[in-house]
Amino acid sequence: MRDIAFLIFPGFQILDLTGPLAAFELAKGVGVPDPYRCFVVSQSGGPVRSSSGLEVTASKIRSKPYDTLTVVGADLLSRPYDLPDISDHLARAAAKGTRRVASVCTGAFFLAEAGLLDGRRATTHWKQTAQLQRQFPKVKVEPNRIFVKEGGIWTSAGVTAGIDQALAMIEEDLGSAVSHEVARLLVVYHRRPGGQSQFSAMADMEPATDRMREVLTYMREHLHEQLSTEHLAAIACLSPRQFGRAFLMETGETPAKAVERLRVEVARQRVERSAEPIELIAHSVGFRDPERMRRAFIRVTGHPPQSVRRLSHQKGVDDPLAIAQ
């Protein structure tokens, strides 16, 4: 039996806890009897209030290693003082033999503060990827991933991505049949692979500087045109190399990936909401041909445009979960 613990603190996001916790709970009795024993822990134990106001009673985190210790996310901008203390617990857990140390959403900031992500690939919610990269430059932030596994360190994107990560852990422990059955019990459409891009509202992103905000606005307004890095760098009055570094630091994306994601997000809305031909949509948002758009859709959403259209029509009828995060 493996001990699975979730580390919470005041202001934590309730779904970051309950989603993956439910996945491990439902694995009990599916294939292997009682494979997991689940704990909710905090620094001192007792009632812990979530950001929604719901209180969860936690046990005090123990010194004996857990099999898996996952720290959940929260609005860290309002609680930066929590980082050092909680990160100390994570660093000690990793040093004492905890097999997997993981995070959901902004819980990645705690792992980074503990030094567990130095030199490693990691992800977090799309809104915080740029901040994670700025605050912890030794981390190799991958903003487009649902979850990232590097050895015994796991990080996942926002909210429901914690379920995908938990299902991947269950598959690692108990096999794909058990993982798929748990997904079915959760009424999850399917387990998204870690490499699938998390859906991000790139169109709503606001970089830190006016220079990059102007570039992003230009991208949005000229998607149908060729948007090379050199052209965008000229708009920012920077060399292509300087622009590429600055844009990545402020948005968590390379300029080319940002253009692709913007095009997919705009095209996706039209694919879902209209009966326009796919070829017409592709050309109108700047893709040279439908095949390029198809490949971009698969990278960003995990589905080709035709599947996105079909599943959007099924939503609310016979599909239990929309394909977007």
Backbone hydrogen bonds in HBPLUS format (Angstrom, degrees):
<---DONOR---> <-ACCEPTOR-->    atom                        ^
c    i                          cat <-CA-CA->   ^        H-A-AA   ^      H-
h    n   atom  resd res      DA  || num        DHA   H-A  angle D-A-AA Bond
n    s   type  num  typ     dist DA aas  dist angle  dist       angle   num
A0002-ARG N   A0035-PRO O   2.92 MM  33  6.22 173.2  1.92 143.8 144.1     1
A0037-ARG N   A0002-ARG O   2.78 MM  35  6.02 148.6  1.88 159.1 157.4     2
A0067-ASP N   A0003-ASP O   2.98 MM  64  5.18 135.7  2.18 132.2 145.6     3
A0068-THR N   A0003-ASP O   3.20 MM  65  6.62 158.8  2.25 157.4 159.6     4
A0004-ILE N   A0037-ARG O   2.84 MM  33  6.01 163.6  1.86 148.9 154.3     5
A0039-PHE N   A0004-ILE O   2.79 MM  35  6.13 147.5  1.89 158.5 162.2     6
A0005-ALA N   A0068-THR O   2.84 MM  63  6.15 174.3  1.84 166.0 167.2     7
A0070-THR N   A0005-ALA O   2.90 MM  65  6.28 164.8  1.92 154.3 158.1     8
A0006-PHE N   A0039-PHE O   2.91 MM  33  6.30 145.1  2.04 143.9 154.4     9
A0041-VAL N   A0006-PHE O   2.82 MM  35  5.92 166.8  1.84 150.8 155.4    10
A0007-LEU N   A0070-THR O   2.75 MM  63  6.01 160.3  1.79 149.2 156.2    11
A0072-VAL N   A0007-LEU O   3.33 MM  65  6.43 165.2  2.35 162.2 160.9    12
A0008-ILE N   A0041-VAL O   2.86 MM  33  6.24 163.4  1.89 167.9 170.9    13
A0012-PHE N   A0009-PHE O   3.09 MM   3  5.75 135.7  2.30 153.9 151.7    14
A0011-GLY N   A0049-ARG O   2.83 MM  38  6.12 170.2  1.84 159.4 161.8    15
A0051-SER N   A0012-PHE O   2.83 MM  39  5.54 161.1  1.87 148.8 147.7    16
A0013-GLN N   A0073-GLY O   2.85 MM  60  5.77 159.8  1.89 154.2 151.9    17
A0016-ASP N   A0013-GLN O   3.15 MM   3  5.47 129.5  2.42 104.6 117.5    18
A0017-LEU N   A0014-ILE O   3.10 MM   3  5.36 137.7  2.28 100.9 112.3    19
A0018-THR N   A0014-ILE O   2.89 MM   4  6.18 171.9  1.90 161.9 160.3    20
A0019-GLY N   A0015-LEU O   3.03 MM   4  5.43 161.4  2.07 133.8 139.2    21
A0021-LEU N   A0017-LEU O   3.08 MM   4  6.01 154.5  2.15 153.3 160.8    22
A0022-ALA N   A0018-THR O   2.96 MM   4  5.85 153.5  2.03 138.2 144.0    23
A0023-ALA N   A0019-GLY O   3.28 MM   4  6.64 148.5  2.38 143.5 152.0    24
A0024-PHE N   A0020-PRO O   3.14 MM   4  6.49 162.7  2.17 155.2 157.2    25
A0025-GLU N   A0021-LEU O   2.94 MM   4  6.14 155.5  2.00 147.4 155.3    26
A0026-LEU N   A0022-ALA O   2.89 MM   4  6.01 159.6  1.93 150.1 154.2    27
A0027-ALA N   A0024-PHE O   3.23 MM   3  5.18 138.9  2.41  93.8 105.3    28
A0028-LYS N   A0025-GLU O   3.15 MM   3  5.77 159.7  2.20 112.7 118.7    29
A0030-VAL N   A0027-ALA O   3.17 MM   3  5.31 167.9  2.18 120.8 122.3    30
A0032-VAL N   A0030-VAL O   3.02 MM   2  5.73 133.0  2.24 102.7  90.1    31
A0059-SER N   A0040-VAL O   2.85 MM  19  6.22 162.9  1.87 156.0 154.4    32
A0042-SER N   A0059-SER O   2.91 MM  17  6.29 144.2  2.04 160.0 168.3    33
A0061-ILE N   A0042-SER O   2.90 MM  19  5.59 154.4  1.96 169.1 164.6    34
A0046-GLY N   A0058-ALA O   2.79 MM  12  5.13 151.6  1.87 152.8 143.0    35
A0058-ALA N   A0046-GLY O   2.94 MM  12  5.13 177.5  1.94 126.2 126.6    36
A0048-VAL N   A0056-VAL O   2.80 MM   8  5.27 144.4  1.93 133.7 144.9    37
A0056-VAL N   A0048-VAL O   2.87 MM   8  5.27 159.9  1.91 141.7 145.6    38
A0050-SER N   A0054-LEU O   2.83 MM   4  5.39 163.4  1.86 142.6 148.2    39
A0053-GLY N   A0050-SER O   3.03 MM   3  5.21 157.0  2.08 106.7 114.1    40
A0100-ARG N   A0067-ASP O   2.92 MM  33  6.34 149.4  2.02 150.8 159.7    41
A0069-LEU N   A0100-ARG O   2.88 MM  31  6.32 158.2  1.93 158.1 163.7    42
A0102-ALA N   A0069-LEU O   2.84 MM  33  6.13 163.1  1.86 149.7 152.4    43
A0071-VAL N   A0102-ALA O   2.94 MM  31  6.35 159.5  1.98 143.9 142.1    44
A0104-VAL N   A0071-VAL O   3.04 MM  33  6.49 144.5  2.17 157.1 158.9    45
A0076-LEU N   A0074-ALA O   3.05 MM   2  5.57 115.7  2.48 108.8  92.0    46
A0078-SER N   A0075-ASP O   3.26 MM   3  5.95 151.4  2.35 113.4 119.5    47
A0079-ARG N   A0076-LEU O   3.04 MM   3  4.82 144.9  2.17  94.8 105.6    48
A0082-ASP N   A0079-ARG O   3.21 MM   3  5.88 168.1  2.23 119.1 122.7    49
A0083-LEU N   A0080-PRO O   3.26 MM   3  5.75 155.9  2.32 111.1 117.3    50
A0086-ILE N   A0082-ASP O   3.33 MM   4  6.33 171.9  2.33 165.8 167.2    51
A0087-SER N   A0083-LEU O   2.93 MM   4  5.85 157.1  1.98 154.7 162.1    52
A0088-ASP N   A0084-PRO O   2.98 MM   4  6.16 143.4  2.12 146.6 155.4    53
A0089-HIS N   A0086-ILE O   3.11 MM   3  5.25 119.1  2.49  98.1 112.1    54
A0090-LEU N   A0086-ILE O   3.19 MM   4  6.58 154.1  2.26 146.8 153.8    55
A0091-ALA N   A0087-SER O   2.89 MM   4  6.13 160.1  1.93 153.2 158.2    56
A0092-ARG N   A0088-ASP O   2.98 MM   4  6.18 161.2  2.02 150.1 155.0    57
A0093-ALA N   A0089-HIS O   2.90 MM   4  6.08 155.7  1.96 145.5 152.9    58
A0094-ALA N   A0090-LEU O   2.98 MM   4  6.20 159.9  2.02 150.3 154.7    59
A0095-ALA N   A0091-ALA O   3.03 MM   4  6.22 154.4  2.09 143.6 150.9    60
A0096-LYS N   A0092-ARG O   2.91 MM   4  6.05 140.9  2.07 147.1 157.1    61
A0098-THR N   A0093-ALA O   3.03 MM   5  5.50 161.6  2.07 160.8 155.6    62
A0101-VAL N   A0152-GLY O   2.94 MM  51  6.33 156.2  2.00 163.4 171.1    63
A0154-TRP N   A0101-VAL O   3.02 MM  53  6.36 159.9  2.06 145.8 151.7    64
A0103-SER N   A0154-TRP O   3.04 MM  51  6.45 126.5  2.34 130.2 145.5    65
A0156-SER N   A0103-SER O   3.19 MM  53  6.20 127.2  2.49 125.1 139.5    66
A0107-GLY N   A0104-VAL O   2.98 MM   3  5.25 160.0  2.02 130.5 132.1    67
A0105-CYS N   A0156-SER O   3.16 MM  51  5.75 125.9  2.46 111.1 125.9    68
A0105-CYS N   A0157-ALA O   3.12 MM  52  4.76 132.8  2.35 133.5 130.7    69
A0108-ALA N   A0105-CYS O   3.34 MM   3  6.47 171.3  2.35 126.0 126.8    70
A0109-PHE N   A0106-THR O   3.00 MM   3  5.73 159.8  2.04 120.6 124.9    71
A0110-PHE N   A0107-GLY O   3.04 MM   3  5.49 135.8  2.24 109.1 119.8    72
A0112-ALA N   A0108-ALA O   2.89 MM   4  6.13 155.6  1.95 149.2 156.4    73
A0113-GLU N   A0109-PHE O   2.89 MM   4  6.03 156.6  1.94 142.3 148.7    74
A0114-ALA N   A0110-PHE O   3.03 MM   4  6.23 142.5  2.18 139.8 149.6    75
A0116-LEU N   A0111-LEU O   3.01 MM   5  5.39 139.5  2.18 169.4 160.4    76
A0115-GLY N   A0112-ALA O   2.96 MM   3  5.08 156.0  2.02 105.2 112.9    77
A0120-ARG N   A0117-LEU O   2.89 MM   3  5.00 164.2  1.92 128.9 129.0    78
A0119-GLY N   A0138-LYS O   2.88 MM  19  5.59 161.3  1.92 129.3 135.4    79
A0140-LYS N   A0120-ARG O   2.83 MM  20  5.61 162.0  1.87 153.8 152.3    80
A0122-ALA N   A0140-LYS O   3.10 MM  18  6.13 145.9  2.22 136.4 135.1    81
A0142-GLU N   A0122-ALA O   2.71 MM  20  5.84 162.9  1.74 168.9 171.9    82
A0128-GLN N   A0125-HIS O   2.85 MM   3  5.54 152.1  1.93 123.1 131.3    83
A0132-LEU N   A0128-GLN O   2.87 MM   4  6.07 159.5  1.91 155.6 161.3    84
A0133-GLN N   A0129-THR O   3.02 MM   4  6.28 156.8  2.07 147.6 153.3    85
A0134-ARG N   A0130-ALA O   2.95 MM   4  6.21 159.4  1.99 150.0 155.6    86
A0135-GLN N   A0131-GLN O   2.84 MM   4  5.95 168.5  1.85 155.6 159.0    87
A0136-PHE N   A0132-LEU O   2.93 MM   4  5.84 148.2  2.04 141.7 150.0    88
A0139-VAL N   A0136-PHE O   3.05 MM   3  5.82 167.1  2.07 126.2 130.3    89
A0145-ARG N   A0142-GLU O   3.48 MM   3  6.06 170.1  2.49 123.2 122.5    90
A0198-GLN N   A0144-ASN O   2.95 MM  54  5.38 126.9  2.24 102.4 118.0    91
A0146-ILE N   A0194-GLY O   3.11 MM  48  4.87 146.7  2.22 141.1 144.8    92
A0157-ALA N   A0146-ILE O   2.81 MM  11  5.25 156.5  1.86 158.8 153.1    93
A0148-VAL N   A0155-THR O   2.76 MM   7  5.35 157.4  1.81 158.5 165.3    94
A0155-THR N   A0148-VAL O   2.94 MM   7  5.35 155.7  2.00 150.8 158.5    95
A0150-GLU N   A0153-ILE O   2.83 MM   3  5.26 172.4  1.84 162.9 165.6    96
A0153-ILE N   A0150-GLU O   3.06 MM   3  5.26 165.0  2.09 125.1 127.9    97
A0161-ALA N   A0158-GLY O   3.08 MM   3  5.61 178.2  2.08 129.2 128.9    98
A0162-GLY N   A0159-VAL O   3.01 MM   3  5.91 163.9  2.04 126.3 130.7    99
A0163-ILE N   A0160-THR O   2.97 MM   3  5.45 143.7  2.10 110.3 119.6   100
A0165-GLN N   A0161-ALA O   2.97 MM   4  6.27 158.0  2.02 150.5 156.3   101
A0166-ALA N   A0162-GLY O   2.98 MM   4  6.14 157.2  2.03 139.3 145.6   102
A0167-LEU N   A0163-ILE O   2.87 MM   4  6.12 160.0  1.91 154.3 159.5   103
A0168-ALA N   A0164-ASP O   2.98 MM   4  6.23 148.5  2.08 143.4 152.0   104
A0169-MET N   A0165-GLN O   2.95 MM   4  6.29 151.4  2.03 148.6 156.6   105
A0170-ILE N   A0166-ALA O   2.90 MM   4  6.19 158.0  1.94 150.5 156.7   106
A0171-GLU N   A0167-LEU O   2.89 MM   4  6.11 154.0  1.96 143.1 150.5   107
A0172-GLU N   A0168-ALA O   2.92 MM   4  6.15 151.3  2.00 142.4 150.3   108
A0173-ASP N   A0169-MET O   2.92 MM   4  6.22 148.9  2.02 147.0 155.5   109
A0174-LEU N   A0170-ILE O   2.69 MM   4  5.68 172.8  1.70 160.3 162.8   110
A0175-GLY N   A0171-GLU O   2.90 MM   4  4.36 142.6  2.04 116.8 123.1   111
A0179-SER N   A0175-GLY O   3.24 MM   4  6.52 166.5  2.26 149.1 153.2   112
A0180-HIS N   A0176-SER O   2.83 MM   4  5.95 162.9  1.86 152.2 156.3   113
A0181-GLU N   A0177-ALA O   3.05 MM   4  6.22 149.5  2.15 139.9 148.2   114
A0182-VAL N   A0178-VAL O   2.93 MM   4  6.22 156.5  1.99 153.1 159.4   115
A0183-ALA N   A0179-SER O   2.97 MM   4  6.25 158.5  2.02 148.6 154.6   116
A0184-ARG N   A0180-HIS O   2.96 MM   4  6.20 151.0  2.05 140.9 148.8   117
A0185-LEU N   A0181-GLU O   2.92 MM   4  6.23 153.5  1.99 146.9 153.9   118
A0186-LEU N   A0182-VAL O   2.90 MM   4  6.16 142.8  2.04 146.9 157.6   119
A0188-VAL N   A0183-ALA O   3.00 MM   5  5.30 176.9  2.00 158.1 157.7   120
A0187-VAL N   A0184-ARG O   3.04 MM   3  4.96 151.4  2.12  99.0 107.9   121
A0196-GLN N   A0193-PRO O   3.06 MM   3  5.65 161.2  2.10 117.4 123.2   122
A0204-ASP N   A0201-ALA O   2.84 MM   3  5.37 151.1  1.92 114.2 123.1   123
A0205-MET N   A0202-MET O   3.14 MM   3  5.14 163.5  2.16 105.4 110.6   124
A0213-ARG N   A0209-THR O   3.03 MM   4  6.27 151.8  2.11 147.5 156.4   125
A0214-GLU N   A0210-ASP O   2.87 MM   4  6.04 155.9  1.93 152.0 157.1   126
A0215-VAL N   A0211-ARG O   3.21 MM   4  6.52 150.5  2.30 137.3 145.0   127
A0216-LEU N   A0212-MET O   2.94 MM   4  6.15 163.7  1.97 148.6 152.5   128
A0217-THR N   A0213-ARG O   2.90 MM   4  6.10 155.3  1.97 146.5 153.6   129
A0218-TYR N   A0214-GLU O   2.93 MM   4  6.14 155.0  2.00 143.8 150.8   130
A0219-MET N   A0215-VAL O   2.89 MM   4  6.24 156.3  1.94 150.4 157.0   131
A0220-ARG N   A0216-LEU O   3.03 MM   4  6.31 164.6  2.05 150.4 153.1   132
A0221-GLU N   A0217-THR O   3.07 MM   4  6.29 151.0  2.15 148.1 155.7   133
A0222-HIS N   A0218-TYR O   3.00 MM   4  6.04 121.4  2.36 145.2 159.4   134
A0222-HIS N   A0219-MET O   3.16 MM   3  5.28 149.3  2.26 103.1 112.1   135
A0225-GLU N   A0222-HIS O   3.02 MM   3  5.50 162.9  2.05 116.5 122.1   136
A0232-LEU N   A0228-SER O   3.01 MM   4  6.31 165.6  2.03 155.5 159.0   137
A0233-ALA N   A0229-THR O   2.80 MM   4  5.90 151.2  1.89 147.0 155.6   138
A0234-ALA N   A0230-GLU O   3.07 MM   4  6.26 149.3  2.17 140.5 147.7   139
A0235-ILE N   A0231-HIS O   3.24 MM   4  6.60 148.0  2.34 142.0 150.1   140
A0236-ALA N   A0232-LEU O   3.09 MM   4  6.42 144.9  2.22 141.3 150.8   141
A0236-ALA N   A0233-ALA O   3.08 MM   3  4.99 118.6  2.48  90.8 106.2   142
A0237-CYS N   A0233-ALA O   2.91 MM   4  6.05 107.2  2.45 134.5 153.0   143
A0238-LEU N   A0233-ALA O   2.99 MM   5  5.25 173.8  1.99 146.9 149.0   144
A0237-CYS N   A0234-ALA O   3.09 MM   3  4.80 150.0  2.18  94.0 103.2   145
A0243-PHE N   A0239-SER O   2.80 MM   4  5.94 169.1  1.81 165.9 169.5   146
A0244-GLY N   A0240-PRO O   2.92 MM   4  5.98 162.6  1.95 145.8 150.5   147
A0245-ARG N   A0241-ARG O   3.14 MM   4  6.37 164.9  2.17 151.7 154.7   148
A0246-ALA N   A0242-GLN O   2.97 MM   4  6.14 168.0  1.98 153.8 157.6   149
A0247-PHE N   A0243-PHE O   2.80 MM   4  5.86 167.2  1.82 158.8 162.5   150
A0248-LEU N   A0244-GLY O   3.09 MM   4  6.12 162.5  2.12 143.0 148.0   151
A0249-MET N   A0245-ARG O   3.01 MM   4  6.17 157.6  2.06 147.5 153.8   152
A0250-GLU N   A0246-ALA O   3.06 MM   4  6.27 150.6  2.15 147.0 154.0   153
A0251-THR N   A0247-PHE O   2.96 MM   4  5.96 146.9  2.07 150.8 159.1   154
A0252-GLY N   A0248-LEU O   2.77 MM   4  4.81 145.3  1.89 130.9 139.0   155
A0258-ALA N   A0254-THR O   2.91 MM   4  6.12 157.1  1.96 157.2 164.3   156
A0259-VAL N   A0255-PRO O   3.00 MM   4  6.25 160.1  2.04 152.0 156.3   157
A0260-GLU N   A0256-ALA O   3.05 MM   4  6.30 163.2  2.08 147.0 151.7   158
A0261-ARG N   A0257-LYS O   2.87 MM   4  6.07 163.8  1.90 152.1 156.2   159
A0262-LEU N   A0258-ALA O   2.90 MM   4  6.07 160.3  1.94 150.8 156.3   160
A0263-ARG N   A0259-VAL O   2.97 MM   4  6.19 162.7  2.00 151.7 156.4   161
A0264-VAL N   A0260-GLU O   2.92 MM   4  6.19 157.9  1.97 149.8 156.2   162
A0265-GLU N   A0261-ARG O   2.84 MM   4  6.03 162.4  1.87 151.4 156.1   163
A0266-VAL N   A0262-LEU O   3.01 MM   4  6.22 163.4  2.03 153.1 156.8   164
A0267-ALA N   A0263-ARG O   2.85 MM   4  5.95 164.6  1.88 149.1 154.5   165
A0268-ARG N   A0264-VAL O   2.66 MM   4  5.68 152.4  1.73 148.2 156.6   166
A0269-GLN N   A0265-GLU O   3.34 MM   4  6.52 156.4  2.40 139.9 143.6   167
A0271-VAL N   A0267-ALA O   2.82 MM   4  6.06 154.5  1.88 155.2 163.6   168
A0272-GLU N   A0268-ARG O   2.88 MM   4  6.05 160.5  1.92 154.6 158.8   169
A0273-ARG N   A0269-GLN O   2.99 MM   4  5.99 150.4  2.08 141.9 149.9   170
A0274-SER N   A0270-ARG O   3.03 MM   4  5.50 130.2  2.28 140.0 144.4   171
A0281-ILE N   A0277-PRO O   3.16 MM   4  6.52 161.7  2.20 154.5 159.2   172
A0282-ALA N   A0278-ILE O   2.90 MM   4  6.11 161.3  1.93 153.8 159.2   173
A0283-HIS N   A0279-GLU O   3.18 MM   4  6.42 166.4  2.19 151.7 153.3   174
A0284-SER N   A0280-LEU O   3.08 MM   4  6.20 155.3  2.15 146.6 153.9   175
A0285-VAL N   A0281-ILE O   3.23 MM   4  6.44 136.6  2.43 150.1 158.3   176
A0287-PHE N   A0282-ALA O   2.95 MM   5  5.11 142.0  2.10 161.6 151.5   177
A0286-GLY N   A0283-HIS O   3.28 MM   3  5.28 163.4  2.31 102.7 107.4   178
A0292-ARG N   A0289-ASP O   3.16 MM   3  5.61 126.6  2.47 109.7 121.3   179
A0293-MET N   A0289-ASP O   3.36 MM   4  6.77 157.1  2.42 148.2 154.6   180
A0294-ARG N   A0290-PRO O   2.80 MM   4  6.06 152.8  1.87 148.6 157.0   181
A0295-ARG N   A0291-GLU O   3.03 MM   4  6.29 163.1  2.06 150.9 153.5   182
A0296-ALA N   A0292-ARG O   3.03 MM   4  6.24 156.9  2.08 145.2 151.9   183
A0297-PHE N   A0293-MET O   2.84 MM   4  6.03 159.3  1.88 154.7 159.8   184
A0298-ILE N   A0294-ARG O   3.06 MM   4  6.34 158.4  2.11 149.4 154.7   185
A0299-ARG N   A0295-ARG O   3.05 MM   4  6.33 156.0  2.11 145.1 151.6   186
A0300-VAL N   A0296-ALA O   2.97 MM   4  6.17 159.0  2.02 152.3 157.6   187
A0301-THR N   A0297-PHE O   2.68 MM   4  5.50 162.2  1.71 152.6 158.9   188
A0302-GLY N   A0298-ILE O   2.91 MM   4  4.22 128.8  2.18 105.7 118.5   189
A0307-SER N   A0304-PRO O   3.05 MM   3  5.48 122.9  2.39 109.8 123.3   190
A0308-VAL N   A0304-PRO O   3.07 MM   4  6.39 156.2  2.13 153.8 161.4   191
A0309-ARG N   A0305-PRO O   2.92 MM   4  6.21 158.6  1.97 154.9 159.7   192
A0310-ARG N   A0306-GLN O   3.00 MM   4  6.21 162.6  2.03 144.7 149.7   193
A0311-LEU N   A0307-SER O   2.82 MM   4  5.93 168.8  1.83 153.9 157.1   194
A0312-SER N   A0308-VAL O   2.93 MM   4  5.99 148.1  2.03 141.5 150.4   195
A0313-HIS N   A0309-ARG O   3.16 MM   4  6.39 145.3  2.29 143.3 151.4   196
A0314-GLN N   A0310-ARG O   3.11 MM   4  6.42 136.0  2.32 137.8 150.2   197
A0315-LYS N   A0311-LEU O   2.98 MM   4  6.12 133.3  2.20 142.2 153.4   198
A0317-VAL N   A0314-GLN O   2.72 MM   3  5.24 154.8  1.78 145.2 146.2   199
A0318-ASP N   A0314-GLN O   3.16 MM   4  5.74 146.1  2.28 140.8 150.9   200
